[in-house]
Amino acid sequence: QHIPHQSEEPFHHLAVDDKVKKRACVCLLVREVYHTCYRLHPLPSSSFHLSPFLFLQEMTGNYTRKEVEDSGSLPVVVRFPWQPYLSASGLQRQKRDWVIPPINVPENSRGPFPQMLVSIRSDKDRSINIRYSITGVGADQPPNEVFSIDPEKGKMYVTKPLDREERSSYHLRAHAVDMNGNQVEQPVDLYIFVIDMNDNRPEFKNQVYNGSVMEGSKPGTTVMTVTAHDADDITTSNGMVYYRILQQTPHSPIPNMFTINRETGDIVTVAAGLDRERVSQYTVIVEATDMEGNLNFGLSSTATAIISITDVNDNPPEFTQSTFSGEVLENSVNVVVANLTVMDKDEPRTPNWNAVYRIVSGDNGRHFTIRTNPETNDGMVTVVKPVDFEMNRAFMLTVVVSNQAPLAEGVQASLQYTAGVTISVKDINEAPVFPDNPKMVRFEEGVPAGTIITTFAAKDPDTFMQQSIRYAKLADPANWLSINSSNGQITTTAVLDRESIYVKKNIYEATFLAADNGSPPASSTGTLQIYLIDVNDNAPSLVPREAQICERANANSINITAADADTDPNVGPFVFELPMHPSAIRRNWTVSRLNGDYARLSLRIQFLESGVYEVPISVSDSGNPPLSNRSIIKVKVCPCDEHGDCTAVGAVAAAGLGTGAIIAILICIIILLSMVLLFVVWMKRREKERQTKQLLIDPEDDVRDNILKYDEEGGGEEDQDYDLSQLQQPDSLEHIMTKPVVPESQYPLRPVVPHPGDIGDFINEGLRAADNDPTAPPYDSLLVFDYEGSGSTAGSVSSLNSSSSGEQDYDYLNDWGPRFKKLADMYGGGNDD
């Protein structure tokens, strides 16, 4: 409906459609109030005029684009404030400044543009020319030229549609200046607000939402929250979003298992009966609508909510049968003997589904355990401790099953959570068993051969089988023992020696085999340990066997040690003695015991001539009876320096050499050094003569290791200019046979019978083969293409003569190229002469 600009007619002059009756009445009421206020308070000189509908916008802020277009609104007219003036009494008086109300402009206007918003006029425009301008964002600041003003008339326009979502308000300043740019009025602030229109749909943050709720949840349980955002003004209906559920899939057990809070977007359960075993997932379509959910005027969008039903342990595991059976070989370990199967409706591979098996009776010896197969949830009865057929021929086990997670509240265990398992034991031929393994016996060393040590017999655990056992020797390092194959009696075959290298820590070990005659035969090994008791059968000895001492008696002495292969009590303390004969031993030497194993040998006299002396010493152990041994120590007596060490001359003298012998040795050493010196001088002189002789020889005359240049062929550019097509063999030579030597395989082979073809092709093939051969010599090296052997297919050139009898036609020489031009002139050009 169109409302006249300045209509003051009563309300009945306006026809109102029923659909917009209420809002139109409000518009008319506000319009009348506006005109009434304007008539009661006119503003003659400095005033502003606001259209009735813009006044309505300012008052309510709730209208539509259609109402704005139908309102016939008038633009705002702004008068600048009066300037101060002098009264008759001389006092200054100034009118107060007018506060311009904000200008509301709807977004997305369809024009036409430019569209006038406000008219600004100054009271001084009657006397002087005034220029009007505006500044601020949207005028002379980005975004530029959104608003413009007529500089002469002061009318301000909007030049294009506005978008509240990009910018919701603008702050401009209006200026009035004269033609010289002088300010004639104070700037006026203009506030322009972009009025929101419902031009944006609600947008969900996600197109797909994922949530979960436990099965069996009570009504009112929150599942998830979906959120949609509307870019329009949230303080108006344009931005107020409401939610609703459009569809639920599947419809089991009822179509409306969930509801949504229309304002918050919370999805909650409204009915009981969620069962994961029946429906594990629901798909819910949610719609968001603005305009407070008004389906007629609001804009909508949808999103999908996927609700997963999480499992709870509401289904106990149940055995698929009440009894199970299996079989196991005796003495088997870590083998599965039976497989128990269960059924559980809960979610696989979760604690609510994973089965736990437990043996409650029938396995007192703890021979079995039950492991769970993680893939199938089956129980694998496994032997962890060997079973003996002779003791238990069968096991009757009682097994119970449960889940890793406890059952949900109110769920009772199934009656099929127990089962019986029968395990039969199968007898096998077991190996004989040595009761004592290893077996230890004690004997004195030195027992003679043929002595019975012990009987090392084994027992057959197969009491229900009649079998015999045979014995054999497996390991006897010193070959001291033998065993009776029937009864296991062990006898010595040699003297047992505790000091043998095969005896470790007084123990000698031998290994024996016991085998039965079962099917298949079974055998086992047993170890016999013989502890050898030591007897005094080794006499002590002395170390060291050689020593040296100073020729004069002082603190210098020789420490000697007694060693005995026996052990206590057949070793030390030892007794050291010098023999009575010869008497010079006791006259020159003395021995004194330091402790049980050590003694000291020293000179009894003050001086003993240098030399080597053999000093016999007797040593006895503490065995019963004791054993003694006479050892000879070679002692070198020599003169010593102040530190008690033998001098070099003294050491030689001690070795038995006299003064003359020493002098002769020194002379020989001097002569040997002189000969070496003369040889070195002679070699240096010879080297010098050789260098002098080389300087007298002209290097060009010395042909040793030099390169002789005979001639150089090719290499110039002119040598490369030739026609290979002329190198052809005459056709008359096809019958001649040659016998070439076969070259390397990577180069082309010439046929045994020469072909009258182009020799140039053959050379080119050889060249390409050489270029492609990584082992070929460099380009400036000689390349052997072929060897034609002795003789030539061209015959001898001795038959050629210079006669020109005319019998031979040499015109073909003209076809052989420039290199044969001379011959062509000589032989083929006779007619020209």
C-alpha positions as a printed Julia matrix, in Angstrom:
833×3 Matrix{Float64}:
   0.0      0.0     0.0
   1.22     3.49   -0.82
   1.08     6.21    1.82
   1.17     9.87    0.55
   4.16    11.94    1.68
   2.41    14.52    3.8
  -1.01    13.02    4.18
  -2.87    14.21    7.21
  -6.05    12.34    6.28
  -7.83    10.21    8.86
  -7.06     6.55    9.16
 -10.13     5.48    7.14
  -8.65     6.92    3.94
  -6.03     4.14    3.88
  -7.04     0.69    2.68
  -5.22    -2.0     4.62
  -4.83    -5.59    3.52
  -5.74    -8.18    6.11
  -2.31    -9.76    5.96
  -0.49    -6.57    6.98
  -3.32    -4.93    8.9
  -1.64    -4.92   12.26
   1.66    -3.51   11.09
   0.07    -0.94    8.78
  -2.01     0.4    11.65
   1.13     0.88   13.69
   2.74     2.67   10.76
  -0.22     5.04   10.42
  -0.26     5.73   14.12
   3.42     6.62   14.18
   3.0      8.76   11.09
   0.22    10.76   12.67
   2.23    11.21   15.84
   5.11    12.45   13.75
   3.1     15.07   11.87
   1.39    16.21   15.04
   4.76    16.78   16.75
   6.03    18.61   13.72
   3.02    20.98   13.67
   3.28    21.71   17.38
   7.01    22.41   17.33
   7.98    23.93   13.99
  11.62    24.63   13.31
  11.6     27.64   11.02
  15.28    28.35   10.41
  17.49    25.48   11.57
  15.59    22.22   11.34
  15.58    18.65   10.16
  12.81    16.79    8.45
  12.54    13.0     8.91
  10.12    10.86    6.95
   7.42     9.16    8.97
   8.63     5.71    8.16
  12.29     6.46    9.02
  10.93     7.73   12.3
   9.13     4.4    12.6
  12.37     2.6    11.89
  14.11     4.55   14.61
  11.33     3.83   17.06
  10.84     0.12   16.43
  13.69    -1.26   14.29
  11.33    -4.06   13.22
  10.13    -3.85    9.63
  10.61    -5.49    6.28
  12.01    -4.3     2.98
   8.47    -4.24    1.54
   7.33    -1.88    4.28
  10.25     0.44    3.59
   9.49     0.52   -0.11
   5.74     1.1     0.48
   6.21     3.78    3.12
   6.99     6.62    0.68
   9.54     7.92    3.18
  10.85    11.44    2.93
  14.58    12.18    3.07
  16.12    13.91    6.05
  16.78    17.63    5.73
  19.47    19.0     8.04
  19.95    22.71    8.71
  23.23    23.83   10.18
  22.93    25.6    13.59
  22.61    29.36   13.77
  25.82    31.27   14.28
  26.19    33.54   17.34
  24.92    37.14   17.06
  24.83    40.26   19.27
  21.61    41.22   20.94
  20.41    44.77   21.48
  22.0     44.73   24.9
  25.32    43.67   23.43
  25.28    40.15   24.85
  26.04    37.14   22.67
  23.41    34.55   22.14
  23.88    31.17   20.42
  21.36    28.52   19.52
  22.24    25.05   20.76
  23.54    22.53   18.21
  21.11    20.02   16.8
  21.79    16.34   17.39
  21.02    14.5    14.15
  19.37    11.12   14.82
  20.95     8.07   13.16
  19.98     7.3     9.61
  18.82     3.74    9.1
  19.39     2.23    5.65
  18.17    -1.29    4.86
  20.73    -3.66    3.4
  20.43    -5.24   -0.04
  18.29    -2.38   -1.4
  17.38    -2.78   -5.07
  17.74     0.95   -5.79
  17.59     2.8    -8.02
  21.0      4.22   -7.18
  22.22     6.68   -6.19
  19.51     6.91   -3.54
  19.24    10.12   -1.49
  19.56     9.77    2.26
  19.81    13.3     3.71
  19.91    16.95    2.57
  22.28    19.3     4.36
  21.8     23.11    4.02
  23.38    26.1     5.72
  21.57    29.41    6.5
  24.41    31.28    4.8
  23.79    29.71    1.4
  21.51    32.71    0.63
  24.37    35.18    0.73
  27.42    33.16   -0.33
  28.16    30.07   -2.38
  28.82    27.08   -0.15
  30.41    23.78   -0.99
  29.35    20.68    0.91
  31.45    17.55    1.5
  31.51    14.41    3.65
  34.42    12.54    5.18
  34.84     9.2     6.91
  34.76     5.49    6.18
  32.61     4.92    3.13
  33.22     8.39    1.73
  36.9      9.29    1.37
  38.2      6.26    3.28
  37.97     2.58    2.27
  35.52     1.39    1.25
  35.45     4.57   -0.84
  32.49     6.05   -2.68
  29.8      4.13   -0.82
  28.29     7.54   -0.01
  28.44    10.73   -2.04
  27.17    14.31   -1.67
  26.14    16.98   -4.14
  28.65    19.75   -3.34
  26.18    22.53   -4.3
  22.82    21.23   -3.08
  24.09    19.27   -0.07
  22.19    16.13   -0.89
  23.91    12.92    0.32
  23.34     9.64   -1.52
  24.12     5.97   -1.07
  25.62     4.67   -4.32
  25.18     0.92   -4.03
  23.49    -1.77   -1.95
  24.83    -2.17    1.58
  25.6     -5.46    3.33
  25.18    -5.47    7.08
  27.29    -8.63    7.37
  30.23    -6.75    5.89
  29.73    -3.48    7.8
  26.84    -2.65   10.09
  27.34     1.13   10.55
  29.13     4.17    9.15
  30.22     7.39   10.86
  30.51    10.38    8.51
  31.06    14.12    9.03
  29.39    16.78    6.89
  31.4     19.94    6.11
  30.37    23.33    4.68
  33.04    25.68    3.24
  32.98    28.78    1.01
  34.53    29.0    -2.42
  37.91    29.81   -0.85
  37.82    26.71    1.31
  37.07    28.56    4.52
  34.87    26.76    6.98
  31.56    28.52    7.37
  29.81    25.97    9.62
  30.86    23.5    12.26
  31.01    19.87   10.97
  27.93    17.76   11.64
  28.23    14.05   12.65
  26.14    11.65   10.64
  25.56     8.07   11.86
  24.28     5.62    9.31
  23.11     2.2    10.47
  22.6     -0.7     8.04
  19.3     -2.38    8.88
  19.46    -6.17    8.79
  17.44    -8.23    6.37
  16.94   -11.99    6.55
  19.36   -12.8     3.74
  21.48   -15.52    5.37
  20.57   -19.1     6.08
  21.66   -20.77    9.29
  24.9    -22.7     8.76
  25.85   -25.77   10.8
  29.43   -25.94   12.0
  29.61   -29.51   10.69
  27.56   -31.29    8.12
  27.94   -34.56   10.01
  27.9    -34.82   13.8
  28.96   -37.97   15.62
  27.7    -38.88   19.06
  27.12   -41.92   21.2
  24.89   -43.13   23.96
  24.99   -46.33   25.96
  22.43   -48.95   25.24
  19.72   -49.17   27.84
  20.01   -45.45   28.68
  17.08   -43.87   30.44
  14.87   -41.23   28.72
  16.31   -37.74   29.02
  19.91   -38.8    28.52
  21.84   -36.18   26.53
  23.44   -37.62   23.4
  25.09   -34.65   21.65
  24.67   -30.97   20.73
  24.4    -29.58   17.21
  25.03   -25.88   16.56
  24.09   -23.65   13.63
  25.15   -20.01   13.15
  23.19   -17.32   11.31
  25.13   -14.31   10.01
  22.09   -12.07   10.4
  21.46    -9.92   13.45
  21.01   -12.24   16.42
  19.06    -9.56   18.29
  16.3     -9.85   15.73
  14.27   -12.72   14.44
  16.51   -12.8    11.39
  19.29   -14.36   13.43
  17.3    -16.4    15.94
  17.77   -20.1    15.03
  15.48   -22.9    16.19
  16.07   -26.64   15.68
  13.9    -29.64   14.96
  14.38   -33.33   13.95
  13.16   -34.16   10.48
  13.87   -37.88   10.28
  15.24   -40.84   12.28
  16.65   -43.96   10.63
  15.88   -46.75   11.47
  12.49   -46.49   13.13
  13.25   -49.24   15.62
  11.91   -49.74   18.2
   9.87   -46.51   17.62
  10.28   -43.7    15.06
  10.91   -41.04   17.72
  13.65   -42.33   19.97
  15.26   -38.88   20.19
  14.19   -35.24   20.48
  16.08   -31.96   20.21
  15.94   -28.78   22.27
  14.65   -26.22   19.77
  16.81   -23.41   21.18
  20.07   -25.1    22.34
  20.32   -27.97   19.81
  20.77   -30.65   22.51
  19.7    -34.1    21.28
  18.32   -36.3    24.08
  16.61   -39.67   24.34
  12.87   -39.68   24.86
  12.15   -43.39   25.03
  13.66   -46.52   26.54
  14.68   -49.54   24.55
  18.09   -48.7    23.07
  19.67   -52.09   22.36
  22.99   -52.28   20.53
  22.43   -55.9    19.64
  19.31   -54.85   17.67
  20.28   -51.38   16.36
  23.87   -50.28   16.69
  23.56   -46.87   15.01
  20.89   -44.24   14.28
  20.98   -41.51   11.64
  19.05   -38.34   12.54
  18.4    -35.43   10.13
  18.33   -32.09   12.02
  16.95   -28.82   10.54
  17.87   -25.3    11.72
  15.48   -22.43   10.8
  15.83   -18.7    11.5
  12.99   -16.24   12.11
  12.47   -18.1    15.39
  11.65   -21.26   13.51
   8.95   -19.74   11.32
   8.69   -22.21    8.47
   6.82   -19.7     6.24
   9.31   -16.82    6.39
  12.48   -18.41    7.84
  15.45   -19.82    5.96
  16.58   -23.36    6.79
  19.49   -25.77    6.47
  20.02   -29.38    7.55
  22.77   -31.53    9.05
  23.17   -35.22    9.84
  23.68   -36.58   13.36
  25.04   -40.12   13.57
  24.32   -41.65   16.97
  26.26   -44.8    17.86
  24.86   -47.08   20.53
  27.75   -48.11   22.75
  27.84   -51.57   24.21
  27.35   -52.52   27.83
  27.94   -55.99   29.18
  24.3    -57.07   29.17
  24.93   -60.46   27.53
  26.92   -63.04   29.55
  29.05   -65.56   27.62
  27.57   -69.04   27.15
  29.24   -72.34   26.26
  28.0    -73.77   22.99
  27.87   -77.24   24.59
  27.96   -78.62   28.09
  30.88   -81.06   27.69
  34.14   -81.03   25.77
  36.87   -83.67   25.35
  40.53   -83.84   24.36
  43.58   -86.1    24.32
  47.21   -85.54   25.29
  50.39   -87.57   25.05
  52.15   -88.03   28.33
  55.18   -85.79   28.94
  53.93   -83.25   26.36
  54.24   -79.56   27.24
  52.78   -76.37   25.68
  50.34   -78.18   23.4
  46.62   -77.43   22.98
  44.58   -80.51   23.9
  40.99   -79.14   23.67
  39.16   -76.13   22.22
  36.23   -74.6    24.13
  33.72   -72.45   22.19
  31.42   -69.8    23.65
  28.82   -67.35   22.3
  28.56   -63.7    23.39
  26.24   -61.13   21.76
  28.16   -58.11   22.97
  30.48   -56.09   20.74
  33.39   -58.28   19.6
  36.93   -57.64   20.77
  35.88   -55.5    23.71
  36.07   -56.25   27.44
  32.33   -56.96   27.31
  32.97   -59.73   24.76
  36.42   -61.07   25.68
  36.06   -64.37   27.53
  38.05   -65.38   30.59
  38.24   -69.13   31.36
  39.02   -70.64   34.74
  39.45   -74.28   35.89
  37.62   -74.71   39.18
  38.17   -78.44   39.78
  39.86   -81.61   38.44
  43.42   -80.26   38.12
  45.04   -80.51   41.5
  48.51   -80.83   40.0
  48.06   -77.64   37.93
  48.89   -79.44   34.68
  46.57   -77.33   32.51
  45.74   -73.72   31.77
  43.18   -72.16   29.41
  44.26   -69.33   27.11
  41.76   -67.19   25.16
  42.06   -66.86   21.4
  41.78   -63.08   20.81
  40.21   -63.53   17.36
  37.64   -66.24   17.98
  37.19   -65.91   21.77
  37.66   -69.69   22.06
  39.29   -71.25   25.11
  42.44   -73.27   24.33
  43.14   -75.9    26.99
  46.94   -76.1    27.11
  49.29   -78.48   28.95
  51.82   -76.51   31.01
  53.14   -79.37   33.15
  53.87   -82.9    31.83
  51.31   -85.58   32.71
  52.24   -89.2    33.49
  50.12   -92.01   32.12
  51.26   -94.32   34.93
  49.82   -91.85   37.48
  46.76   -90.35   35.72
  45.09   -91.88   32.71
  42.41   -89.15   32.43
  41.45   -85.74   33.88
  37.91   -84.49   34.5
  37.98   -80.68   34.53
  35.21   -78.21   35.42
  35.56   -74.88   33.63
  33.66   -71.59   34.11
  33.64   -68.63   31.71
  33.12   -64.89   32.29
  33.94   -61.57   30.64
  36.79   -59.2    31.32
  34.22   -56.54   32.22
  31.63   -57.24   34.93
  28.02   -57.73   33.92
  25.8    -54.68   33.79
  23.64   -53.95   36.77
  20.61   -56.19   36.88
  21.96   -58.76   34.39
  22.09   -62.33   35.69
  24.77   -64.87   34.72
  23.73   -67.53   32.25
  23.11   -71.11   33.3
  25.51   -72.19   30.55
  28.58   -70.48   32.01
  30.07   -73.83   33.18
  31.2    -76.88   31.17
  32.94   -80.2    31.76
  36.19   -81.08   29.96
  37.53   -84.66   29.77
  41.25   -84.99   28.94
  42.52   -88.52   28.13
  46.24   -89.27   28.58
  47.88   -91.48   25.98
  50.79   -93.72   27.0
  54.12   -93.47   25.12
  57.45   -95.25   25.51
  59.41   -93.18   28.01
  63.16   -93.16   28.27
  64.9    -94.9    31.19
  65.62   -92.66   34.13
  68.79   -92.61   36.25
  67.71   -92.14   39.88
  70.84   -90.16   40.72
  71.96   -87.93   37.89
  74.72   -86.97   38.24
  75.94   -89.66   40.6
  78.96   -88.94   42.84
  81.4    -91.59   44.17
  84.66   -91.11   46.11
  87.87   -93.06   45.48
  91.56   -92.65   46.23
  93.67   -92.02   43.21
  95.94   -94.75   42.08
  93.39   -97.59   42.34
  94.49  -100.36   39.98
  92.74  -101.33   36.75
  89.82  -103.75   37.16
  88.48  -102.11   40.3
  84.66  -101.97   40.49
  83.68   -98.35   41.07
  79.88   -98.53   41.32
  76.72   -99.75   39.56
  75.12   -96.95   37.54
  71.67   -98.45   36.77
  68.58   -96.77   35.3
  64.87   -97.51   35.82
  62.16   -97.79   33.15
  59.14   -95.6    34.06
  56.87   -97.66   31.76
  55.66  -100.02   34.43
  52.97  -101.44   32.15
  55.53  -102.47   29.53
  57.97  -105.38   29.83
  61.23  -103.89   28.5
  64.96  -104.43   29.09
  67.65  -101.71   29.4
  71.09  -101.75   27.78
  74.03   -99.52   28.79
  76.89   -97.99   26.84
  79.67   -95.48   27.41
  79.24   -92.11   25.74
  82.11   -89.97   27.08
  85.24   -91.08   28.98
  87.95   -88.46   28.34
  90.86   -90.42   29.87
  89.45   -93.84   28.87
  89.67   -95.04   32.45
  86.26   -96.77   32.78
  84.04   -99.46   31.26
  80.37  -100.34   31.89
  78.54  -103.64   31.85
  75.9   -103.39   29.11
  73.37  -105.46   31.08
  73.5   -104.27   34.68
  75.38  -100.92   34.46
  78.38  -102.01   36.61
  81.34   -99.62   36.12
  84.94  -100.93   36.33
  88.3    -99.14   35.97
  90.47   -99.96   32.97
  93.48   -97.83   34.03
  94.99   -96.22   37.11
  93.07   -93.14   38.21
  95.37   -90.14   38.56
  94.14   -87.04   40.33
  96.88   -84.96   38.75
  95.64   -85.77   35.21
  94.58   -82.92   32.94
  91.14   -84.54   32.67
  90.48   -84.08   36.38
  88.92   -80.72   37.28
  88.82   -79.76   40.94
  89.5    -83.37   41.98
  86.46   -84.62   40.0
  86.54   -86.83   36.95
  83.33   -87.01   34.87
  82.13   -89.73   32.49
  78.77   -89.98   30.63
  76.82   -93.2    30.01
  73.78   -94.11   27.88
  70.78   -96.21   28.94
  68.39   -97.38   26.17
  65.32   -99.64   26.27
  63.97  -101.96   23.57
  60.58  -100.31   23.23
  58.91   -99.19   20.02
  60.32   -96.77   19.22
  63.36   -97.2    21.47
  64.0    -94.5    24.04
  67.26   -93.57   25.69
  68.68   -91.2    28.27
  72.09   -90.24   29.56
  73.58   -90.21   33.01
  76.73   -88.56   34.38
  79.08   -90.28   36.82
  81.36   -88.07   38.92
  84.36   -89.66   40.63
  85.88   -87.6    43.4
  89.59   -88.61   43.58
  91.15   -88.46   47.02
  94.77   -87.34   46.87
  97.62   -89.62   47.91
 101.23   -88.55   48.25
 102.49   -89.79   44.91
 104.34   -86.7    43.64
 107.68   -85.5    45.0
 108.21   -81.72   45.27
 110.44   -79.76   42.88
 112.24   -76.39   43.03
 111.99   -73.25   40.94
 113.83   -71.45   39.51
 116.35   -73.8    37.97
 118.77   -70.98   37.08
 119.82   -67.83   38.99
 122.7    -65.4    39.47
 124.39   -63.94   42.52
 127.22   -61.49   43.25
 130.69   -62.89   43.87
 130.97   -61.08   47.18
 128.75   -61.91   50.11
 126.17   -59.23   50.82
 122.42   -58.94   51.08
 122.08   -60.42   47.6
 120.55   -63.92   47.71
 118.39   -66.32   45.67
 114.76   -67.06   46.6
 113.66   -70.58   45.73
 110.15   -72.06   45.81
 109.0    -75.64   46.28
 106.14   -76.92   44.07
 104.13   -80.12   44.56
 101.35   -81.5    42.32
  99.63   -83.07   45.32
  97.22   -81.28   47.66
  96.95   -80.99   51.43
  98.12   -82.66   53.52
 100.71   -84.03   51.09
 102.4    -80.69   50.31
 104.11   -78.16   52.6
 105.57   -77.19   54.82
 108.66   -78.31   52.91
 112.12   -79.12   54.23
 115.13   -77.68   52.29
 118.63   -79.18   52.77
 122.06   -79.06   51.15
 123.7    -82.47   50.58
 126.68   -83.58   52.68
 128.74   -84.45   49.62
 130.6    -82.88   48.07
 131.75   -80.9    51.06
 132.37   -77.73   48.96
 128.59   -77.27   48.66
 128.02   -76.72   52.35
 131.32   -74.82   52.64
 130.4    -72.23   49.98
 126.57   -72.14   50.22
 123.85   -72.03   52.79
 120.04   -72.44   52.54
 117.5    -71.19   55.03
 113.7    -71.66   55.0
 111.59   -68.5    54.88
 108.2    -70.21   55.33
 106.5    -73.46   54.44
 107.03   -73.12   50.67
 109.97   -70.71   50.26
 113.67   -70.81   51.09
 116.73   -68.59   50.5
 120.06   -69.67   48.95
 123.09   -67.43   49.67
 126.92   -67.51   49.9
 128.45   -68.76   53.12
 131.93   -67.33   52.31
 132.83   -63.66   51.67
 134.06   -64.11   48.08
 133.49   -66.71   45.4
 135.22   -66.57   42.05
 133.0    -65.74   39.09
 131.65   -68.69   37.2
 128.7    -71.06   36.89
 128.05   -73.4    39.82
 125.56   -76.27   40.12
 124.1    -76.29   43.61
 122.08   -79.44   44.55
 119.25   -78.95   47.06
 117.03   -81.65   48.58
 113.4    -80.79   49.33
 110.85   -83.0    51.19
 107.05   -82.63   51.55
 104.82   -83.33   54.55
 103.11   -86.44   53.23
 102.79   -89.73   55.03
 105.24   -91.08   54.22
 107.01   -87.95   52.96
 108.54   -87.78   49.49
 111.76   -85.94   48.72
 113.5    -84.8    45.56
 116.97   -83.49   44.77
 117.02   -80.53   42.42
 120.06   -78.81   40.92
 120.08   -75.03   40.54
 122.6    -73.44   38.14
 123.95   -70.32   39.86
 125.99   -67.71   37.92
 128.43   -65.9    40.19
 129.55   -62.53   38.76
 131.08   -59.2    39.85
 128.37   -56.61   40.59
 128.12   -52.82   40.5
 127.1    -50.58   43.36
 123.43   -51.45   42.76
 124.03   -55.18   43.14
 123.62   -55.96   39.43
 126.07   -58.02   37.42
 128.3    -56.04   35.06
 128.59   -56.95   31.38
 132.17   -58.13   31.7
 131.28   -59.93   34.81
 128.39   -61.67   33.07
 130.73   -62.88   30.34
 133.27   -63.98   32.86
 130.55   -65.71   34.74
 129.71   -67.55   31.58
 133.23   -69.11   31.7
 135.32   -66.84   29.35
 138.81   -65.66   30.27
 140.4    -62.24   29.64
 142.07   -63.38   26.41
 138.82   -64.63   25.01
 137.14   -61.36   25.82
 139.9    -59.35   24.07
 139.65   -61.59   20.98
 135.92   -61.03   20.81
 136.41   -57.26   21.0
 139.02   -57.32   18.2
 136.65   -59.29   15.96
 133.93   -56.76   16.57
 136.27   -53.87   15.58
 137.37   -55.64   12.37
 133.73   -56.31   11.42
 132.81   -52.65   11.88
 135.8    -51.55    9.76
 134.74   -53.82    6.9
 131.24   -52.42    6.97
 132.61   -48.87    6.86
 134.89   -49.63    3.84
 131.98   -51.21    1.97
 129.83   -48.13    2.47
 132.62   -45.81    1.21
 133.13   -47.98   -1.88
 129.41   -47.92   -2.71
 129.26   -44.13   -2.46
 132.26   -43.73   -4.78
 130.76   -46.05   -7.37
 127.49   -44.15   -7.33
 129.37   -40.88   -7.91
 131.26   -42.33  -10.92
 128.01   -43.54  -12.46
 126.47   -40.05  -12.2
 129.58   -38.46  -13.78
 129.5    -40.88  -16.7
 125.86   -40.1   -17.41
 126.63   -36.39  -17.71
 129.18   -37.08  -20.5
 126.59   -38.79  -22.71
 124.53   -36.67  -25.08
 120.88   -37.22  -24.23
 120.03   -37.35  -27.94
 122.6    -40.14  -28.48
 121.29   -42.18  -25.58
 118.68   -44.4   -27.14
 117.73   -46.18  -23.93
 114.1    -45.66  -22.96
 113.63   -42.98  -25.64
 110.81   -42.63  -28.19
 112.03   -42.68  -31.78
 109.91   -40.72  -34.24
 110.03   -42.32  -37.67
 107.15   -40.6   -39.46
 103.66   -39.28  -38.89
 100.83   -40.24  -41.13
  97.51   -38.48  -41.25
  96.27   -35.99  -38.71
  95.79   -33.14  -41.2
  92.47   -31.93  -42.54
  93.53   -32.57  -46.1
  94.1    -36.22  -45.29
  90.47   -36.52  -44.27
  89.17   -35.53  -47.69
  88.91   -38.74  -49.65
  86.17   -40.72  -51.26
  85.86   -44.19  -49.75
  83.45   -45.21  -52.48
  86.37   -45.51  -54.88
  88.01   -48.24  -52.78
  86.27   -51.17  -54.41
  87.63   -54.51  -55.5
  87.13   -55.49  -59.12
  84.3    -57.88  -59.81
  86.77   -60.2   -61.52
  88.3    -61.14  -58.13
  85.23   -62.95  -56.73
  86.79   -66.35  -57.31
  89.92   -65.6   -55.26
  89.88   -67.04  -51.72
  91.61   -65.5   -48.75
  92.14   -66.87  -45.28
  92.0    -63.93  -42.81
  92.74   -64.08  -39.1
  89.55   -63.74  -36.98
  89.67   -60.43  -35.05
  88.09   -59.43  -31.72
  84.38   -60.31  -31.53
  83.24   -56.69  -31.1
  84.56   -55.66  -34.53
  82.98   -56.67  -37.85
  84.38   -59.78  -39.55
  85.29   -59.87  -43.16
  83.96   -62.88  -45.01
  86.31   -65.64  -46.07
  85.43   -64.99  -49.7
  85.87   -61.23  -50.35
  82.7    -59.56  -51.48
  83.05   -57.08  -54.33
  81.06   -54.54  -52.3
  82.14   -51.23  -50.93
  85.25   -51.4   -48.76
  84.23   -48.05  -47.3
  81.18   -49.63  -45.67
  83.43   -52.19  -44.04
  85.75   -49.5   -42.68
  82.79   -47.47  -41.38
  81.43   -50.53  -39.6
  84.8    -51.07  -37.96
  84.91   -47.41  -36.95
  81.47   -47.57  -35.33
  82.42   -50.76  -33.5
  85.57   -49.09  -32.16
  83.62   -46.0   -31.02
  81.1    -48.13  -29.15
  83.69   -50.45  -27.59
  84.61   -49.2   -24.06
  87.8    -51.3   -24.16
  88.96   -49.86  -27.5
  92.23   -47.81  -27.59
  92.09   -43.99  -27.96
  91.38   -42.29  -31.28
  95.07   -41.61  -31.98
  96.01   -45.28  -31.61
  96.43   -47.89  -34.27
  93.2    -49.84  -34.91
  93.59   -53.22  -36.53
  90.46   -53.9   -38.6
  91.53   -57.07  -40.31
  94.51   -59.13  -41.31
  94.46   -60.36  -44.81
  97.34   -62.82  -44.49
 100.1    -63.35  -46.98
  99.48   -62.58  -50.58
  97.0    -60.18  -52.1
  93.83   -60.6   -54.08
  94.9    -57.69  -56.28
  97.8    -59.52  -57.77
 101.23   -58.07  -58.5
 101.73   -54.53  -59.78
 104.75   -55.66  -61.79
 102.44   -56.42  -64.71
 101.67   -52.74  -65.15
 103.61   -50.93  -67.89
 103.55   -47.55  -69.48
 102.59   -48.72  -72.94
  99.47   -47.28  -74.49
  98.7    -49.95  -76.99
  95.02   -49.17  -76.75
  94.1    -52.68  -75.75
  93.25   -51.58  -72.16
  90.48   -49.07  -71.49
  91.47   -46.76  -68.62
  88.51   -44.42  -68.82
  87.18   -45.82  -65.57
  89.99   -43.97  -63.79
  88.05   -40.77  -64.28
  85.36   -42.17  -61.99
  87.75   -42.81  -59.11
  87.93   -39.27  -57.86
  90.52   -36.46  -57.81
  93.28   -38.63  -56.34
  93.34   -40.77  -59.52
  93.04   -37.79  -61.89
  96.74   -37.91  -62.77
  96.56   -41.56  -63.81
  93.4    -40.84  -65.73
  95.22   -38.1   -67.62
  98.22   -40.36  -68.3
  96.32   -43.43  -69.48
  92.86   -42.29  -70.33
  93.68   -39.03  -72.09
  95.67   -40.34  -75.09
  93.05   -39.24  -77.59
  93.36   -35.63  -76.43
  97.08   -35.72  -77.14
